[in-house]
């Protein structure tokens, strides 16, 4: 099971890194951030929200909170001012 999860996580992070790279190429995200590091950070946000949700009696909107926090992080990594969505 661990190997399956590791492969899924690696695939997810690879797709995230590619998306971050595309956003950097388009000038949406700062070019000085390693796309792989950004992918790990974004995946960690998703995992953290899922753990909080599971341990907290599912007391909040999982998808909404995940989207909100990813948006916050993308804004912090943005190349310019404002929203990256």
N, C-alpha and C positions, 0 to 999 in steps of 0.2 A: 504494500500500500504506500509506503514511504517513497518508493521509486516512482510510482505513478504520480503521486503528488508533486515530487521534485520535477518530473518532466512537464507536468501541466504548468507549474509555476515558472519554469524556465521558458516555456513557450509564450506564456502571458507576458513575461518581462521582455522577451525578445520583440514581441509585437508593440509593446509600449515604447521600447527604445527606438524602434523604427518610426513610430508616430512622433515621438519627441524630435528625432532627427529631421523629419519632414517639417515640423513646426519651426525648427531652428532655421532650416533652409528658406522658409517663407518669411523669416524675420519676426516671427511671433514670440519665440522664446530666446533667451539669452544664449549666444553661441559659446560662452565660456563654461557652460554646464555640460559635463559628460552625459550623453544620452543614456548610457547604461546605469549611471548613478541615479539619474532622474527616474528611470524605470523602476529601480529597486525602491526608491522613496515612494513613488505612486502606488506600487503594489503593496508596500507596507501600510499605507493609509487604508487601502481596501481591507487588508487583513485585520488591522486594528479596529476598524469600524465593525467588522463582522464579529470579532471577539467581544467587543463591548455590547453589541446587540444580543449575542447568545448568552452572555453572562448576566445581562441586565434585564432578563425576563422579556426580551423583545419589546422593550418599552419605548421605542422610537422608530421612525420610518427609516429602515435600513438603506434603501436606495437613495432616498432624498438626502440623508446625512452623508452617505458616501460621495454623491455628486457634489454636495456643498464643499466638503473638505478637499476633494480633488481640485475643484475650481479655485479654492483659496490657494492651494499649492501652485497651480499653474499660473495664477496671477502673480505670485511671489517670484516665479521664474520667468515672467514675461519680459520681453525685450523693451517694451514701451510702457506707457501709462495705460491704465484701464483694464478692461475685461478681455480675456482671451477666447471667450466662447463665440 
